[in-house]
């Protein structure tokens, strides 16, 4: 059987799907390319429905050439016959069926776990017990999540709100996920940021609170809410939730409780541990019931969930030095600021190649390891210093003059392993050992003679006493 659209003949091959007043046929064009032919009957439809079909054609023409949007090849309205024909790209499978088949394959690979669950709306606990979630395929989710975001951002940039985002309205066309079905989509007029609806439209499992409370009459009472781009972001969050947990966020509730739970800020959506905290963060920020604070599409596209490698290149957090003991005023009671000052001294000097010490054959220490080594020496020296401090007048103990370095110090040219008799020189030994492994020297290969670093470090230590 043949169908003609603007005089061009298309041969029907198969019925691809149907719903409501429309049917979609797989057709063959004169150029031997497979297309999808959408036929809509509106003889008994009201004028609002007819206008919706015509608006869909207008929006698709506006979005021609966009890579993540289904492409309209041709369209014709037969008002006398009450028919609309739309020739579109032919998709291999929609996201709803893709998710279902992927979930089934994942369960089979897991040894049949969760085989009793029924479809994508089965509770997450059916696959692995209450409060748990099966291991997810994060790469699979990231691939299609990014393409969904790009598609929706494309229509938002064109000032269009789709208002019925769900897995069935994303189609795989030659490996590319594309957004389809703009039957209830609406363009944002003028300089506003939202659209007005006469009634609630959409699929409840994916509808935002403002979409439910929109329209001329708010079913939950109060003034009707306007629907804008954030409403589509909520729907995307519901889809991502389904991709991770195998069901929609409110799937276990019946119609009226579900409607109330979606709009109720005190209702907490269960989010079991899934091994992807960034994905959970995406979901929770998408399901923010306040559209003004809900995450935006540019933020989602820049989120860590889509860019996991960014975390690998971030510098590790600095370790915090433990606070000095109360009442301690010895030279080794370095504050956190003094430790940082000592460790930052290397940045002021010219760089030198990192190499193992020729004497000890040890590898260079990282800054945090030297930090820890100094703290360990400080803790070990405290009881020694306390034992050396005079218990009272007449003990005969001779205080060490400030700035005086004892034998074995940098000024005398002694070696760091020589015996020393006070806590300050033991700190010097600790610093020298750190230098020996960390190669802090300004130049040359002998770190034992780096007097400038030792003196600066000891001065920094004494400033805290």
Order of alpha helices (4+ residues) and beta strands (2+ residues): beta-beta-beta-beta-alpha-beta-beta-beta-alpha-alpha-alpha-beta-beta-beta-beta-beta-alpha-beta-alpha-alpha-alpha-alpha-alpha-alpha-alpha-alpha-alpha-alpha
